[in-house]
Amino acid sequence: MWFNNIRLKIGRRKLHTKTTVLKRQRMLFDFSSAKTIGIICASIDERTILILKEFLHFLSQKSIKYQVLGYFNTKNIPESYLFWKEMYFFTQKDLNFFFIPRSPAVDTFIRYPFDMLINCSMETHFPVSYIMGVSAAKCKVGIGNEKENDLSLDIKKKEIGYYLENVKLYLTNLRIRKDEQ
């Protein structure tokens, strides 16, 4: 246990170092101005998938392109998720010694300059925090006051359906002046 804590501490230090030199264009987006959105989530189950699919349908109706990346805190992806076409997954096998995600899908996701990146994880997972921290996304949305978020929602209950309803509400009603972009 203590050995994993040391590995995680080194991983966090590597993340901090990388984010201090990271140059990205920060902009605020709403659902009327965003063209591409990345979504990252962890602790995935059947209910979460159904709620995410509903949210993805909402994005499709707004003509927003999206990519979804999911993290399973296990060694393997459960069989029932192996054939999801719209979602890419990574597991503990895709983490290096310091718990930093390393896979082609993750690397592509990190480098893609999404207009917006939405963290749908209700719990803190270092691999998800790492991706949020080093992503090239212009606007990062998440829960609470995580330092990697550009826009944080402080919600009363940490439940994926409640969170995504608030994301829809705020990012639909947010109005951005053209001179702010």
Steps between C-alpha positions, in 0.01 A plus 500: 500500500770751596689411182196585285469831686858587407436404136184714498684794658765482226222477239338814643836679492541402134150633430579827676822540302322429173210739568732788593664491157182412309394769255140485391253750367236557768154606390154478650237310301131429532294245309423747223867579431670163563559281196695216668472360851704237677342310786696301755350280769593233752310255718287399203197277538188428293308792652786742428512380138126561456527852644806572286324376187212739574750785540675401175164508323450853637841600356416340164180703481713812540732378218792469741759232423622306803742235618460303820782348702423276795726369775450166671695472826550130426747291300256426216206662328183311594375292206172688472695818407739356242286584198381852577565695182476854633721453805864416555612344825824458690585299810773455759695307235530826305666683792875532538688445827391844629131444409525725192281376214688379192305367204442615142135587576597708805786675318271593211233622742750716691641663186165574336415872537138460615304819543384356831602206720242382753608285794207275593680313776320524831809381688861609476724266301858608432504373138191713425652802679816450295308502172302807607821676600701439183218511245522752216129584544420871498241482779498239777181436697475298820364467851617707794811710508748265337787713375492347152146633439438828321133477590399317819151402605439476871213252520318376808497132414770316312284300266565482124141574391472802729842625393430473126162673541686790664761499222217522244328777696806719551669448165176552309417823684855636516541789261847586379568833341694481175774728638566243779602233252 
